[in-house]
Amino acid sequence: MTIVTDQPISTIDLKLPSGDAAERGSTADVRQIVEGVISDIRERGDEAVREYSKKFDDYAPDSFLLSEEQLDEIVARVPEQVLEDIRFVQEQVRHMAQKQLESLSDFEIETLPGVLLGQKHVPIQAAGAYIPGGKYPLLASAHMTIVTAKVAGVERVAACTPLIKGEVPDATVAAMRLAGADEIYLLGGIQAVAAMAVGTETIAPVNMLAGPGNAFVAEAKRQLFGEVGIDLFAGPTEVLIVADEHADPFVVAVDLLSQAEHGPDSPAILITTSEDLGRTVIEHIDALLPGMSTRDFAEAAWRDWGAVHVVTTLDDAYALADRYASEHVQILTQQPREALEKMHDYGALFLGEGTCVSYGDKVIGTNHVLPTRGAARYTGGLWVGKYLRTVTYQEVVNEESSAFLGELCGRAARVERFEGHARSGDIRAAKYGGAELPWTEHTFQR
């Protein structure tokens, strides 16, 4: 993670990343592979999708779409406690998305007599949700992408998830169905994203893609952006903790490692006002790592992308955290809500020891699809508004107002040398206000 150093902040760096930032980007090989797969699917459709699924996942059925009967069988295999937990978490996500939707309002105003301007929030018609598989079944992504889309009013949600080591991820599929997906496909990787975006003989195209994935999925979304909308340009998961001398160093260490396990290139950053705390956190992490079942990812992430900065004041800590613009920012200080006023650039804030980033990832109800790699400087994460198009409309029902606007439009357009635009204004000034048309003999009967 690159830090923007527009103004100096005095720090003691107890640990700095050793990895090469370029390695976290999309390599030329990834871009070339993704480009080839997308091009092939455009040309050959289902045949190409089936071949790539066989090549990458060793799975090539007659149909990737799960039938209602198959879905019933899969859900029946999921333990009831898991289903109850899925329903509970989805209700939290649904409640948050519903409140977000209620915060958006349509309106219509009259700016001049008979001049009506309005705004409407209209859901997109079709969305594609990608639920990753790979090493971990990330069923929480089903809650975040599908539930939120359905609350927004998206009519059709197509959702894809891959097999995991040749097995159907029952809990993930159950989460997709309970979330309200209209179509569920056992399909992963580039071929899933491309099929949803460009369409095939059996998969109708969508208008927007959402959901996290590996480097190939992220690159596919990047290349398809413009042809379809996407939620975010996603990168490796990031966590940054701001802690003062009152924080529990063991809690800090555990929470840093909780996100480092996402992948070997996931930054885990600590900014603290206490050098003693920083050193103790490092000691705890060194002791915890050997016993972690996800050590293969967490150890590499901490070694190559972990950092511990000691600053003089909490204001310095907030300022340095803003420079990182991290995806997840956890505040472990005596007054955690102070960060709501002091910080600006982050994907999501997690305030106080009673909460943690893992809550946001899995259970609490806010969306876990968040900006990475500094994108928090210009965008927020996935929310109900991402599935809505804010559109405007206008109507002029007063002839005197239309004549006034016509004269104004004629003058304004000719300053910009747009004669055609000017004439559209001229004819209304003439028809409704009696103005002359200097560029034609045509007259309007009044």
C-alpha positions in Angstrom: 0.0 0.0 0.0 1.4 3.4 -1.0 1.1 6.2 1.5 0.4 9.7 0.1 2.9 11.9 1.9 1.7 15.4 1.1 2.6 16.7 4.5 5.2 15.1 7.0 4.0 13.2 10.0 6.7 12.2 12.5 6.6 8.4 12.9 8.6 5.6 14.4 8.3 2.7 12.0 8.5 -0.5 14.0 7.7 -2.5 10.9 7.4 -1.7 7.2 6.1 -3.7 4.2 8.7 -5.7 2.3 6.6 -6.6 -0.7 6.6 -5.0 -4.1 3.5 -2.9 -4.6 3.6 -3.7 -8.3 3.0 -7.4 -7.5 -0.4 -6.5 -6.1 -1.6 -5.2 -9.4 -3.0 -7.1 -12.4 0.0 -8.6 -14.2 0.3 -8.6 -18.0 -0.3 -12.4 -18.0 -3.5 -12.0 -16.1 -4.7 -9.3 -18.4 -3.9 -11.3 -21.5 -5.6 -14.5 -20.3 -8.7 -12.6 -19.2 -8.9 -10.8 -22.6 -8.6 -14.1 -24.5 -11.3 -15.8 -22.4 -13.8 -12.9 -22.8 -13.2 -12.7 -26.5 -13.7 -16.4 -26.9 -17.0 -16.4 -24.9 -18.2 -13.5 -27.0 -17.6 -15.6 -30.2 -18.6 -19.1 -29.1 -20.9 -18.6 -26.1 -21.9 -21.6 -24.1 -19.4 -23.9 -25.9 -16.5 -21.7 -24.8 -18.0 -21.3 -21.2 -18.2 -25.1 -20.9 -14.6 -25.6 -22.2 -13.1 -23.1 -19.8 -15.1 -24.5 -16.9 -13.7 -27.9 -17.7 -10.2 -26.5 -18.0 -10.2 -24.4 -14.8 -12.7 -26.3 -12.6 -13.0 -29.7 -14.2 -16.7 -29.2 -14.4 -18.7 -29.2 -17.6 -22.4 -30.2 -17.2 -25.1 -29.9 -19.8 -26.4 -26.9 -17.8 -24.8 -24.8 -15.2 -28.2 -23.5 -14.0 -29.4 -25.2 -10.9 -33.1 -26.3 -11.2 -35.6 -25.8 -8.4 -35.4 -29.5 -7.6 -31.6 -29.4 -7.4 -31.8 -26.3 -5.1 -34.3 -28.1 -2.8 -31.9 -31.0 -2.5 -28.9 -28.8 -1.8 -30.7 -26.7 0.8 -31.9 -29.9 2.5 -28.3 -31.0 3.0 -27.4 -27.8 5.0 -27.7 -28.1 8.8 -30.7 -26.2 10.2 -28.4 -24.1 12.5 -26.5 -22.9 9.4 -29.8 -22.0 7.7 -31.0 -20.1 10.8 -27.7 -18.2 10.9 -28.0 -17.3 7.2 -31.5 -16.1 7.6 -30.5 -13.9 10.6 -27.5 -12.3 8.9 -29.5 -11.7 5.7 -32.2 -10.0 7.8 -29.5 -7.6 9.2 -28.2 -6.9 5.7 -31.8 -6.4 4.4 -32.7 -4.0 7.3 -29.6 -1.9 6.6 -30.3 -1.8 2.8 -33.9 -0.9 3.4 -32.9 2.0 5.6 -30.5 3.2 2.9 -33.3 2.9 0.4 -35.6 5.0 2.6 -33.0 7.7 2.8 -33.3 8.3 -0.9 -36.3 10.2 -2.1 -37.9 11.1 -5.4 -39.0 14.7 -5.8 -40.5 17.2 -8.2 -40.1 20.9 -8.0 -41.5 23.9 -10.0 -38.6 26.3 -10.7 -40.6 28.7 -12.9 -44.4 28.9 -13.5 -45.2 25.6 -15.2 -41.6 24.4 -15.4 -41.4 21.0 -13.6 -38.1 19.3 -12.8 -38.0 15.9 -11.1 -35.7 13.1 -9.9 -36.4 9.4 -9.7 -34.4 6.4 -8.4 -34.9 3.6 -10.8 -33.4 0.1 -10.2 -31.4 -1.5 -12.9 -33.2 -4.4 -14.5 -30.6 -7.2 -14.2 -27.6 -7.7 -12.0 -25.0 -10.4 -11.9 -23.6 -11.5 -8.5 -20.4 -13.4 -8.2 -19.9 -15.4 -5.0 -16.3 -16.6 -4.8 -15.2 -20.1 -3.9 -11.6 -21.1 -4.2 -10.0 -21.9 -0.8 -12.9 -20.6 1.3 -16.7 -20.7 0.7 -17.5 -17.0 1.0 -21.3 -17.3 1.4 -21.5 -13.9 3.1 -20.9 -12.3 -0.3 -24.3 -13.7 -1.3 -25.9 -11.7 1.5 -24.1 -8.5 0.4 -24.7 -8.7 -3.3 -28.0 -10.4 -3.8 -30.0 -9.2 -0.8 -29.0 -5.6 -1.4 -29.9 -5.9 -5.1 -33.4 -7.3 -4.3 -34.0 -4.6 -1.7 -33.2 -2.0 -4.4 -35.8 -3.6 -6.6 -33.6 -5.3 -9.2 -36.0 -7.6 -11.1 -33.5 -10.2 -12.1 -30.5 -11.3 -10.2 -28.3 -14.0 -11.8 -25.7 -15.4 -9.4 -22.7 -17.6 -10.0 -20.4 -19.6 -7.6 -17.9 -22.3 -8.4 -17.4 -25.8 -7.1 -14.9 -26.0 -4.2 -12.5 -28.9 -4.8 -15.1 -30.6 -7.0 -17.9 -30.3 -4.4 -21.0 -28.3 -4.5 -20.8 -25.5 -1.8 -24.1 -26.3 -0.2 -24.1 -23.5 2.3 -23.2 -20.9 -0.3 -25.9 -22.1 -2.7 -28.4 -22.0 0.2 -27.4 -18.5 1.0 -27.8 -17.5 -2.7 -31.3 -19.0 -2.8 -32.4 -17.5 0.6 -31.1 -14.1 -0.5 -33.5 -14.2 -3.5 -31.4 -15.0 -6.5 -33.6 -15.6 -9.5 -31.0 -17.8 -11.3 -28.2 -19.7 -9.6 -25.3 -21.2 -11.7 -22.5 -23.5 -10.6 -20.0 -21.6 -12.6 -16.8 -19.7 -11.5 -13.9 -17.6 -12.6 -13.6 -15.5 -15.7 -16.1 -17.6 -17.6 -18.8 -16.8 -15.0 -18.2 -13.1 -15.1 -17.9 -12.9 -18.9 -21.0 -15.1 -19.4 -23.2 -12.9 -17.2 -21.8 -9.7 -18.8 -21.9 -10.5 -22.5 -24.6 -13.2 -22.5 -24.6 -16.7 -24.1 -27.3 -18.9 -25.6 -28.5 -19.9 -22.1 -27.4 -17.0 -19.8 -29.0 -13.7 -20.6 -26.7 -10.7 -20.1 -27.0 -8.4 -17.0 -26.5 -4.7 -16.7 -24.2 -4.7 -13.6 -21.7 -7.1 -12.0 -21.1 -7.2 -8.3 -19.0 -9.3 -5.9 -15.4 -10.0 -5.0 -13.1 -12.6 -6.6 -9.5 -13.4 -7.3 -7.2 -11.5 -9.6 -8.7 -13.0 -12.7 -12.3 -12.2 -11.7 -11.2 -8.6 -10.7 -9.5 -8.2 -14.1 -12.5 -9.5 -16.0 -14.7 -7.0 -14.2 -12.2 -4.2 -15.1 -12.2 -5.2 -18.8 -16.0 -5.5 -19.0 -16.6 -2.2 -17.2 -18.4 0.2 -19.5 -20.2 -2.6 -21.3 -21.7 -3.3 -17.9 -21.6 -1.5 -14.6 -19.6 -2.9 -11.7 -19.7 -2.4 -8.0 -16.0 -1.6 -7.4 -12.5 -2.2 -8.8 -11.6 -4.7 -6.0 -8.2 -5.6 -4.7 -6.8 -7.6 -1.8 -8.5 -7.1 1.6 -7.0 -4.4 3.8 -7.2 -3.7 7.5 -5.8 -0.7 9.4 -6.1 -0.3 13.2 -5.7 3.0 15.0 -4.9 2.3 18.7 -3.9 4.4 21.7 -2.1 3.3 24.8 -5.4 2.0 26.3 -5.9 -0.6 23.6 -5.5 -4.3 24.4 -2.4 -5.4 22.4 -3.6 -9.0 22.2 -7.0 -7.9 20.7 -5.1 -5.7 18.2 -2.9 -8.6 17.2 -5.8 -11.0 16.7 -7.8 -8.5 14.7 -4.9 -7.7 12.4 -4.4 -11.4 11.7 -8.1 -11.9 11.1 -7.9 -10.0 7.9 -4.3 -11.0 6.9 -5.7 -14.5 6.4 -7.7 -13.3 3.4 -4.7 -13.6 1.2 -0.9 -13.3 1.0 -1.1 -9.8 -0.3 -3.5 -8.4 2.2 -2.1 -5.3 4.1 -2.5 -5.3 7.9 -1.5 -1.9 9.3 -1.3 -0.6 12.9 -1.0 3.1 13.7 -0.5 3.8 17.4 0.5 6.5 19.8 2.2 3.9 22.0 5.5 2.4 21.1 5.1 -0.1 23.9 1.8 -1.2 22.5 3.2 -1.5 19.0 6.1 -3.7 20.1 3.8 -5.9 22.2 1.4 -6.4 19.2 4.3 -7.5 17.1 5.3 -10.0 19.8 1.8 -11.4 20.0 1.5 -11.8 16.2 4.8 -13.7 16.1 3.5 -16.0 18.8 0.1 -16.5 17.2 1.1 -17.1 13.6 2.6 -20.6 14.0 -0.7 -22.0 15.4 -3.0 -20.5 12.8 -4.7 -22.9 10.4 -4.6 -20.1 7.8 -0.9 -19.4 8.4 0.0 -19.9 4.7 -1.9 -16.7 3.8 -1.6 -14.7 7.1 2.1 -15.1 7.6 2.9 -14.0 4.1 0.6 -11.0 4.3 2.0 -9.9 7.6 5.6 -10.4 6.5 5.3 -8.7 3.1 2.5 -6.1 3.7 2.2 -5.6 7.5 3.3 -2.3 9.0 3.4 -0.7 12.5 3.7 3.1 12.7 4.1 5.0 16.0 2.9 8.6 15.9 2.9 11.4 18.5 -0.8 12.2 18.7 -4.1 10.7 17.7 -4.6 13.6 15.2 -1.5 12.4 13.5 -2.8 8.8 13.6 -6.0 9.9 11.9 -4.1 11.9 9.3 -1.8 9.0 8.5 -4.8 6.6 8.4 -6.5 8.9 5.8 -3.4 8.7 3.7 -3.7 5.0 3.6 -7.4 5.3 2.7 -7.8 1.7 3.9 -10.8 -0.6 3.1 -11.4 -1.4 6.8 -10.4 1.0 9.6 -10.7 -0.2 13.2 -10.6 2.4 16.0 -9.3 1.0 19.3 -9.1 4.2 21.4 -10.7 5.6 24.5 -13.0 7.8 22.4 -13.5 5.8 19.2 -16.4 8.0 17.9 -13.9 10.8 17.6 -12.8 9.2 14.3 -16.2 10.0 12.8 -15.3 13.7 12.9 -11.5 13.4 12.4 -11.3 10.9 9.5 -12.4 11.2 5.9 -10.9 8.5 3.7 -11.9 4.9 4.5 -14.1 2.1 3.2 -15.8 1.5 6.6 -15.1 2.4 10.2 -15.3 -0.1 13.1 -15.5 1.8 16.3 -14.4 0.5 19.7 -13.2 -2.9 21.1 -16.8 -4.3 21.1 -16.8 -4.4 17.3 -14.4 -5.8 14.7 -13.9 -6.0 11.0 -15.0 -9.7 11.1 -18.4 -8.6 12.2 -18.7 -6.4 9.1 -17.4 -9.2 6.9 -19.9 -11.8 8.3 -22.8 -10.9 10.5 -23.5 -7.3 11.4 -25.5 -6.1 8.4 -23.3 -3.4 6.8 -22.0 -4.3 3.3 -18.6 -5.9 3.1 -17.9 -5.1 -0.5 -15.7 -2.1 0.0 -13.1 0.0 -1.8 -9.4 -1.0 -1.7 -6.0 0.3 -2.9 -6.9 3.9 -2.0 -10.2 4.0 -3.9 -11.8 5.1 -0.6 -10.6 8.6 -1.5 -13.3 8.8 -4.2 -15.9 6.1 -3.6 -17.8 4.3 -0.9 -18.6 0.6 -0.9 -21.5 -1.4 -2.3 -24.9 -0.2 -1.1 -28.5 -0.2 -2.2 -27.8 3.0 -4.3 -25.3 1.1 -6.5 -28.3 -0.8 -8.0 -30.3 2.3 -8.6 -30.0 4.8 -11.5 -30.8 8.3 -10.4 -32.6 9.8 -13.4 -34.2 13.2 -14.0 -37.1 14.4 -16.0 -38.5 17.8 -17.0 -41.7 19.2 -18.3 -42.7 22.7 -19.3 -46.5 23.2 -19.3 -46.6 27.0 -19.2 -46.3 28.7 -22.6 -44.9 31.9 -21.3 -42.2 30.1 -19.4 -41.3 28.0 -22.5 -41.1 31.2 -24.6 -38.7 32.7 -22.0 -36.5 29.6 -21.9 -36.5 29.5 -25.7 -35.1 33.0 -26.0 -32.5 32.2 -23.3 -31.6 28.9 -25.0 -31.1 30.6 -28.3 -28.7 33.1 -26.9 -26.8 30.6 -24.7 -26.5 28.0 -27.6 -25.2 30.6 -30.1 -22.4 31.7 -27.6 -21.3 28.0 -27.9 -21.9 28.0 -31.7 -24.6 25.3 -31.5 -27.0 26.7 -34.1 -29.2 23.6 -34.0 -29.7 23.9 -30.3 -30.5 27.6 -30.7 -33.2 26.9 -33.2 -34.9 24.4 -30.9 -35.2 27.3 -28.5 -36.1 29.8 -31.2 -39.2 28.0 -32.4 -40.6 27.8 -28.9 -40.0 31.5 -28.4 -41.8 32.1 -31.6 -44.7 29.7 -31.2 -45.4 30.5 -27.6 -44.2 34.1 -27.3 -44.5 35.6 -30.8 -40.8 36.1 -31.4 -39.6 36.2 -35.0 -37.6 33.4 -36.6 -34.7 35.1 -38.5 -33.6 31.9 -40.2 -36.9 30.9 -41.9 -40.1 32.3 -43.3 -42.2 29.9 -41.2 -44.7 31.5 -38.9 -46.8 30.0 -36.2 -50.6 30.6 -35.9 -51.6 31.9 -32.5 
